[in-house]
Amino acid sequence: MENPVIIFGAGNLGALALDIFNSNDIVVYCFLDEDKSLHNTEINYVAVMGHPDDHGFLKLIGAKCEAFVAEDDLAKRKARIQMLRERRKVVPVNAIHRLAVLSSPLELGYGNLVAAGAILNTFAKMGSYNIVHAGAVIDHHAHLHDHVEVGAGAVVGHHAEIASGVYVGAGATIAPKVKIGEGAQIAPGSVVLRDVKEGAMVFGNPAQEVKA
């Protein structure tokens, strides 16, 4: 990647993205965040320069800088991604830590974050805007759709399918060939042995649905 990167979001996910770009010797130009109290502060020597809607910075995207969206809140991430597509006609770059393991072949979309020690095995398929935390394993032929977050140390078994907007907590295990419905939440440490319906929250070993 020749151009520097502007990171949208200066929270926990933004700091993680910075570490990933640093691991690949990719220059981060600045952070942009809507929280004015963060403006003119720094994260590991990189300045939080302004608001994400500031035209002076936005005009750099696609011309002199790349973009990565690292808002901690999913709804805000989606809004920023949509804004970049509409106003700058660009999609965010991927942030892949140099210590992550990506086997070949695999399918990978845009704007994904893959942290140190994560493993994407051969023929895995990952859409766009997913977050795979440190040490997580996406096994062969598993499929993550879009906006999926997989916590540290979690395992997604082979041929499992994770629909869009799913949260898989740290240390959870999704058994092979299991299907997780859109927007479902898997509690940390859970072991999921059967399909999970859309919007459900499950917990335990074996995982059971938690009623609201």
C-alpha positions in Angstrom: 0.0 0.0 0.0 1.6 3.2 -1.2 -0.7 5.8 0.3 -1.0 6.6 4.0 -4.2 5.7 5.8 -6.8 7.8 7.7 -8.5 5.9 10.4 -12.1 6.8 11.2 -12.6 6.2 15.0 -10.1 6.8 17.7 -11.4 4.3 20.3 -10.3 0.8 21.1 -10.7 -0.5 17.5 -8.9 2.5 16.1 -5.9 1.8 18.3 -5.9 -1.9 17.2 -6.0 -0.8 13.6 -3.1 1.5 14.1 -1.1 -1.4 15.6 -1.9 -3.5 12.6 -0.9 -0.9 10.1 2.3 -0.2 12.0 3.1 -4.0 11.9 3.1 -3.7 8.1 5.1 -0.4 8.0 2.1 1.4 6.6 1.9 5.1 7.5 -1.2 6.3 9.3 -1.8 9.9 8.5 -4.3 10.7 11.3 -7.4 9.7 13.2 -10.8 11.3 12.7 -13.4 11.1 15.5 -16.6 12.8 16.3 -15.7 13.1 20.0 -14.3 16.6 20.2 -12.6 15.8 23.5 -10.2 13.6 21.6 -9.2 16.2 19.0 -5.6 17.4 19.3 -4.7 14.3 21.3 -2.5 11.4 20.1 -2.6 7.6 20.0 0.9 6.2 19.8 2.2 9.5 18.3 -0.6 9.7 15.7 -2.8 12.7 16.0 -6.6 12.8 16.3 -7.0 15.7 13.9 -10.7 16.3 13.5 -14.3 15.2 12.8 -15.1 12.4 10.3 -17.2 14.8 8.2 -14.5 17.4 7.8 -14.3 18.0 4.1 -10.7 19.1 4.3 -9.8 15.5 5.3 -12.4 13.7 3.3 -11.1 15.2 0.0 -7.8 13.3 0.7 -9.6 10.0 0.7 -9.1 8.2 -2.7 -6.7 10.9 -3.9 -3.7 10.9 -1.5 -4.9 8.7 1.4 -6.7 5.4 2.0 -9.4 5.0 4.6 -10.1 2.4 7.3 -13.3 2.5 9.4 -12.7 1.6 13.1 -15.7 2.9 14.9 -16.3 0.8 18.0 -20.1 1.0 17.5 -21.4 -1.2 14.6 -24.1 1.3 13.6 -21.6 4.1 13.4 -19.2 1.8 11.4 -22.0 1.2 8.9 -22.8 4.9 8.6 -19.1 5.8 8.0 -18.7 3.1 5.4 -21.9 4.3 3.6 -20.7 7.9 3.7 -17.3 7.0 2.2 -19.0 5.1 -0.6 -21.5 8.0 -1.4 -19.2 11.0 -1.0 -15.8 9.6 -2.0 -16.8 6.6 -4.1 -14.3 4.4 -2.2 -14.3 1.3 0.1 -12.1 1.0 3.1 -8.8 -1.0 2.8 -8.2 -4.2 4.8 -6.1 -4.1 8.0 -4.3 -7.5 8.2 -1.6 -7.9 10.9 1.7 -9.2 9.6 1.5 -12.0 12.3 -1.9 -13.2 11.1 -1.9 -16.4 9.0 -3.9 -16.3 5.8 -3.8 -19.5 3.8 -4.3 -19.7 0.1 -6.7 -19.8 -1.6 -9.3 -17.8 0.3 -11.8 -15.1 -0.5 -11.5 -11.7 1.3 -13.6 -8.6 0.8 -12.9 -5.0 1.8 -12.5 -3.2 5.1 -11.7 -6.2 7.2 -9.6 -6.2 10.3 -7.6 -9.3 11.1 -5.5 -9.1 14.3 -2.2 -10.7 15.3 -2.2 -14.5 15.5 -5.6 -15.0 13.8 -5.8 -17.8 11.3 -7.8 -18.0 8.2 -7.5 -21.4 6.7 -7.6 -22.5 3.1 -10.9 -21.9 1.2 -12.3 -19.8 4.0 -14.6 -17.0 2.7 -14.9 -13.7 4.4 -17.0 -10.8 3.1 -16.4 -7.2 4.1 -16.1 -5.1 7.2 -15.5 -8.1 9.5 -13.4 -8.0 12.7 -11.3 -11.1 13.6 -9.5 -10.6 16.9 -6.2 -12.0 18.1 -5.8 -15.7 18.0 -9.2 -16.5 16.4 -9.4 -19.3 13.9 -11.6 -19.4 10.8 -11.3 -22.9 9.6 -11.3 -24.2 6.1 -14.4 -23.6 4.0 -16.0 -21.5 6.8 -17.9 -18.5 5.5 -18.3 -15.1 7.3 -20.7 -12.7 5.6 -20.4 -9.0 6.4 -20.0 -7.0 9.7 -19.2 -10.1 11.7 -17.1 -9.8 14.8 -15.1 -12.8 16.1 -13.6 -12.4 19.5 -10.1 -13.3 20.6 -9.4 -17.0 20.6 -12.8 -18.0 19.2 -13.0 -20.9 16.7 -15.3 -21.0 13.7 -15.3 -24.7 12.5 -15.0 -25.9 8.9 -17.9 -25.3 6.6 -19.7 -23.2 9.3 -21.6 -20.2 8.0 -21.9 -17.0 10.0 -24.5 -14.5 8.7 -24.1 -10.7 8.7 -24.0 -8.8 11.9 -23.2 -11.7 14.1 -21.1 -11.3 17.3 -19.0 -14.3 18.4 -17.6 -13.8 21.8 -14.0 -14.4 22.9 -13.2 -18.1 23.3 -16.4 -19.3 21.8 -16.5 -22.4 19.5 -18.8 -22.8 16.5 -18.9 -26.4 15.6 -18.3 -27.5 11.9 -21.2 -27.0 9.5 -23.2 -25.0 12.0 -25.2 -22.0 10.6 -25.5 -18.8 12.7 -28.4 -16.5 11.7 -28.2 -12.8 11.0 -27.6 -10.6 14.0 -27.2 -13.5 16.5 -24.9 -13.1 19.5 -22.8 -15.9 20.8 -21.7 -15.3 24.4 -18.0 -15.7 25.3 -16.8 -19.2 25.9 -19.9 -20.8 24.5 -19.8 -24.0 22.5 -22.3 -24.0 19.7 -23.3 -27.4 18.4 -26.4 -26.6 16.4 -27.8 -23.9 14.2 -28.7 -20.5 15.8 -31.7 -18.6 14.5 -31.6 -15.0 13.4 -31.3 -12.5 16.2 -31.0 -15.1 19.0 -28.5 -14.9 21.9 -27.0 -18.1 23.0 -24.8 -19.0 26.0 -23.2 -22.1 27.6 -21.7 -25.5 26.8 -23.6 -26.7 24.9 -25.0 -23.3 24.0 -28.7 -22.6 24.7 -30.8 -19.7 23.7 -31.2 -17.0 26.3 -34.7 -15.5 26.3 -35.1 -11.8 26.6 
